[in-house]
Amino acid sequence: MRIGLFATCLGDTLFPEAVKSTAVLLARLGHEVVFPPGQTCCGQMHVNTGYQREPVPLVRNFAEQFGDASIDAVVMPSGSCAGSVRHQHEIVAERYGDAELRAGVATVKAKTYELSEFLVDVLDATDVGAYFPHRVTYHPTCHSLRMLRVGDKPLRLLRAVDSIDLVELPEADACCGFGGTFAMKNADTSTAMLQDKMRNIATTGAAVCTAGDSSCLMHIGGGLSRIKSGTRTLHLAQVLSSTRTLPHVLTEAAR
């Protein structure tokens, strides 16, 4: 397949290794990965904050960048951005767009996937040849869990990883407290939710907490670093791209 890779804002600016790992993984599975150079923000942050007219140019650009018929699928290491493309873009196009935008959005929506659902649902792959000999726990992010409904697909992928010690996270489906601007507008509530999440992560004794969204990992990782927990965060793509010949080497976490 010819796969269009969407980097996402956080991936582009703060977590490029998650994007690179996605490309490496998909290429290792035998697919051509292309990166439309004109891609920008998908507009999720605008819509989530209540500004639905403002992201029209971003939605239009996304449809133009990834609407090429030669691109069989659009894949991104983010449940929240995939959820935005599949749900919010249609709302924006219907309310503030034209016929051309609505058609473009529909075309791209039909072939857009978050990484884990693409691997499991489209490629029918759970064992992707990964090797990761560490204790890991998985945090299901809100958009992937509640908007995309990826269910246990990330866990099925993780269970197939060679030599992994996968430990169930207590109260896994509880939000980590990030929620974009929610963390700034409701800082006390966000912090309390983060403390609950970190407490549950600590009970697992995991060396790594993984998830499918860099935004949640940024929030959780920042908290774990401040308390010097010794647990580091790592995107799901980075775990799945690690192999025996090219293993991911863990950096020392703060203690």
BELUR-V742398 format. One record per residue. SS is DSSP state (hx for helix, st for strand, lp for the rest). BURIAL is # if it has 9 or more other C-alpha atoms within 8 Angstrom, else .. Layout:
ss:burial
SS:BURIAL
SS:BURIAL
//
This chain:
ss:burial
lp:.
st:#
st:#
st:#
st:#
st:#
lp:#
lp:#
hx:.
hx:#
hx:#
hx:#
hx:.
lp:.
lp:#
hx:#
hx:.
hx:#
hx:#
hx:.
hx:#
hx:#
hx:#
hx:#
hx:#
hx:#
hx:#
hx:.
lp:.
lp:.
lp:#
st:#
st:#
st:.
lp:.
lp:#
lp:.
lp:.
lp:#
lp:#
lp:.
lp:#
lp:#
hx:#
hx:.
hx:#
hx:#
hx:.
lp:.
lp:.
lp:#
lp:#
lp:.
lp:.
lp:#
hx:#
hx:.
hx:#
hx:#
hx:#
hx:#
hx:#
hx:#
hx:#
hx:#
hx:#
lp:#
lp:.
lp:.
lp:.
lp:#
lp:#
st:#
st:#
st:#
st:#
lp:#
lp:#
hx:#
hx:#
hx:#
hx:#
hx:#
hx:#
hx:#
hx:#
hx:.
hx:#
hx:#
hx:#
hx:.
hx:#
hx:#
hx:#
hx:.
hx:.
lp:#
lp:.
hx:.
hx:.
hx:#
hx:#
hx:.
hx:#
hx:#
hx:#
hx:#
hx:#
hx:#
lp:.
lp:#
st:#
st:#
st:#
hx:#
hx:#
hx:#
hx:#
hx:#
hx:#
hx:.
hx:.
lp:.
lp:.
lp:.
lp:#
lp:.
lp:#
lp:.
lp:#
st:#
lp:#
lp:.
lp:#
st:#
st:#
st:#
st:#
lp:#
lp:#
lp:#
hx:#
hx:#
hx:#
hx:#
hx:.
hx:.
lp:#
lp:.
lp:#
lp:.
lp:.
hx:#
hx:#
hx:.
hx:#
hx:#
hx:#
hx:.
lp:#
lp:#
st:#
lp:.
lp:#
st:.
st:#
st:#
lp:.
lp:#
lp:.
lp:.
lp:#
lp:#
lp:.
lp:#
lp:#
lp:#
lp:#
lp:.
lp:.
lp:.
hx:#
hx:#
hx:.
hx:.
lp:.
hx:#
hx:.
hx:#
hx:#
hx:#
hx:#
hx:#
hx:#
hx:#
hx:#
hx:#
hx:#
hx:.
hx:#
hx:#
hx:#
hx:.
hx:#
lp:.
lp:#
lp:#
st:#
st:#
st:#
st:#
lp:#
lp:#
hx:#
hx:#
hx:#
hx:#
hx:.
hx:#
hx:#
hx:#
hx:.
hx:#
hx:#
hx:#
hx:.
lp:.
lp:#
lp:#
lp:#
lp:#
st:#
st:#
st:#
st:#
hx:#
hx:#
hx:#
hx:#
hx:#
hx:#
lp:#
lp:#
lp:.
lp:.
lp:.
lp:#
lp:#
lp:.
lp:.
lp:.
lp:.
lp:#
lp:.
lp:.
//
